[in-house]
Amino acid sequence: MNGYIRRMDFRGRTVIVTGASMGIGEGLALALAARGANLVLASRDADALGNVAARCEALGSKALVVQTDVTDPEACRRMIDRTVEKFGAIDCLVNNAGISMWARFDETTDLTVFERLMRVNYLGSVYATHHALPHLKKSRGLLVAISSLTGKTGVPTRSGYGATKHAMQGFFDAIRVELRDEGVDVLVVSPGFVRTDIRVRSLGPDGKPRVESPREEDDGETMSLEECVRQTVRAMERRDRELVMTRLARVGQWLKLIAPGLVDRIAERKVREKDRG
């Protein structure tokens, strides 16, 4: 575990957070601002980013807003260039931008939604990472990928979303090995159900935002945003290689090796419970 060798002190360090206008990205930005980081906040929603930036600055942080569509490689390059122009270095990139899908594959009527999810969730991380990597090598920094438990195992109604998270897992696992001698650590974060707006904005089988979304209730299994952020920041400070957030999910990784059918049934039951609200 890399965290025991070289911890990350965020005071005065420059951190880019994509998808920083809401949800986990917003929560991470505020938590890192409280730790004295210089923040670069990126998403497509400039107005929402401005509000987050003001809150970060109220905590004593310096914050730069960069309106960015991560599906555009040139936009990602400009994000990195503006970061270096403003702060002179990049110490951490948090690849958090993402959209979700909530539909059975056999009910999907618009297959282009699969491409859209892949461009945002997976390729957006690839583009941002590609342009940030030379600077992260110089700072011997940290790469963070906000993935999902759906990137670890198959989950019904999440075929499109889960595919992007499996892709992220494979990509970041591979470059972690490539960067072993470069001083850049790679952390993959896999939350489960977290109370954020991503589910409200999830896409349906026709590729359009769902009219209704499963209710977010405190059922003892849906994690609060605050707890998700707390665990993520702790793993970042420790420069861990992976964070699987729930005990059931950690046990599930072992169960998948010896009883994969049981893991399938557990995943199906959990999703049905969420769908019923």
N, C-alpha and C positions, 0 to 999 in steps of 0.2 A: 504494500500500500504506500504510494508516493507521499502521502500526507505526513508520515512520520519522518521523512527525510527533509522536506522543504515546504513549509507552510506558506500560504498566500496571505500577505498583509495588504489590504486594499487601500490603505491610506496613501493618497497621492498617485495611485495606479489608475490607468485608463482602461475602462471596461465598455465595450459595445454590447448593447442588448437589442436584438431585433424583436419585433412584435412587442414593443415596450409600451404601447398605448393603453393596454388593459391586461387583466388577468395575471398570469404568472410573470410575464415580462414586466408589467407595472410593479408588481410586488417585489421582484428582484431589484429593480431600479431603486426603489425606496429603501430597501434593506441595505443595498450597497452604498447609497448616498449617506446613510447613517454611519457607515464605516469609513467615510472620507474619500470614496472613490471619485475620480473624474468620469462622468458618464456621457456616453453617446447613445442617444435614444432614437431608434429607427422603427418606422412603420409607414404605412400609406396615409395614416390619419394625422396630418400635421397639427390640427387643432387639439386633438386629444394628447398628442405628444407635448404640446406647449403646456398643458395643464400638469402633466406628470413632471416636466422639467421644473416648473415653478415650485412644486412640492419638494423635489430633490434639492433645489437651491435653498429652500427654507430650512433644510436639514444641514446646510453648510457645504453642500457639494457644488462642483461646477458641472453644468449640464449643457450639452450641445444637441440640438434637434436636427435630425437629417431625415427628411421625408424620403422613404425608400420603398420601392417595390422589389422584393428580393428575387422575383422571377426574372428580373432584368439584370444580366451580368454587368452591364455598364453602370447601372444604378448602384450595384454592390461595390464596384470599383470606386465610384465617386464617394460613397459612404466611407470607405477606407481612407481615401485621399483627404477628405475633409477632417477626419479624425486626426491624422498625422499632422496636417496643417495647424490644427487647433492645439493639440496636446503633445505632439512630437514623438509619440510612441503608442503602441497598443500592447497592453498586458494581458487582456482577456477578451475573448469573443464568445458571447452567449447566443447560440443559434436557437431562438425560441419562436420565431414567426411560424404560424401554422393555422390551418383551417381543418375542420373535421367533417366527417360524413356519417350519416346514421341511416342505413338502409340495407336490406337484404340484397345480395347480388342478383338473385333471380327476379327481383322486382325493379331493378334499375332500368330506366328507359333512356338515359343520356350517358353514354360511355365516356364522353369527353370530360366528365367530372373526375374520372380517374387520372387523366393527364393533368388537370388543374391542380388536384391535390399533390401530385408528384412534383410539379413545378414549384409549388410554394413550400411544402414541407421538406422535401428531399433536395431538389436542385437549388432551392434558395440557400440551403446550408452549404452546399458544394460551392456555389458562386462566392458567397461571403467568405468562406474559409480559404478559398484559393487566393483571393486578393489580400486577406489578412495575414496569411502564413509567413511571408518574408519578415514582417514586422514582429510577429510572435516568436520567430526564431531568434531575432535580435534581443528580445526581452526575456527569452526563455519562459514564455508565458503559458497561458492555459486556454484550451479550447473546451467549450461546454456545448453539448447537444441536449436539448430538452426533448426527449423521446416520449415513450409511453410503454405501459405494460403490454399494449397491443403489438409492440415491436418485439416482444418476447414469445408470445403465443397467439394462436388464432382465436379471434373473438367474433362471434356472430354479430351481424349488422355493422361491422367495422372493416369489411374487406378492403375498401379503398384507402381508408385512413391507416389501417394496420400495415398495408403494403408499404406505405411511405415510411413508416416507423421501422419496419424491418430493413428497408433500404438504408435509413440513417444509421441503424445499429451496425450493419455490415460495413458501411463506409468509414465510420469513425473508429470501429475496431481495427480496420486495416491500416488507417493512417496513424493510429496510436503506435503500432509496431514500427511503421516507417520512421516515426519521429523519436524513437527511443533514445538515439544518440544526439538529438538536437536540443534537448532540454525543454521541449514542449510537452506538457501533459494533456491528456484527453479524458474528459469526464462525460459519460453518458448517463443522463438522469431519466429514470422510468417511473413517473407517477402513475397512480391508478386513477380512480374517480376523484376529481378535485372540483370544488364548488367555484367555477368560473363561468364566464359568459361564452366560452367556446362551444358549449353544447347548445346554447340558445341560438348561436349563429351557424350551427352545423347544416350541411347540405343534405337534401333528400334525394330520392331515387331519380328525380327529374333534373338534378343538378342545381336546383334553386333552394334558397334557404327554407328550412322547414317552417311551416306555419305554427306548429306546436312542437315543444320539446319536452322530454321527460322532466318531471319535477325534480328540483334540487332540494332535498330535505336532509336533515341531520339524522341519518339512519345508523350512525355509528361506524359506517364503512366508507362514506364519502368524506374525503379529507378536506379540512379547511384550507383555504388559500394560505393563511398564515403559517400553518404547519408545513405545507409543501415548500414554501419559501425558506422557512427555518432550516429544514433538512438540506435543501439545495445549497444554501449559502455555507452551511457547515461543511458539506462535501467539497465545495469550491475552496474553502480555506485550507482544507486538508489535502487538496489536489488529488482526491481519490480518482480511481479509474471508472467506477460505476456506483450508481445509487439506485437500488430497487426499493421502493418506499414502504411497502407493506409486508408484514410478516407472512401473510398468506401467499403473497406473490413470491417471496424468497423461497418458501417451502415448495411452491409450485414449480420452480425451476428444477428442483430435484425430482419431484413427482413426475414431471414430464419425461424424464429418462426411464423411469421404471413402470409408470402407469399413465401413459399419455391419454388413454380413453377417459380416465377419471378427471384429468385436467380439462378435457373438452366439456365434460358434463358440468364441472364447476363453473367454467366460463359461461356456458349457456344459461345456467341457473342465475348467475349474478346479473347478467344482462337482462333477463326476463324480469327480475326484481326491479331493476332500474326503470325499465320500460313501463312497468305498472305504476311506478311512482308511489 
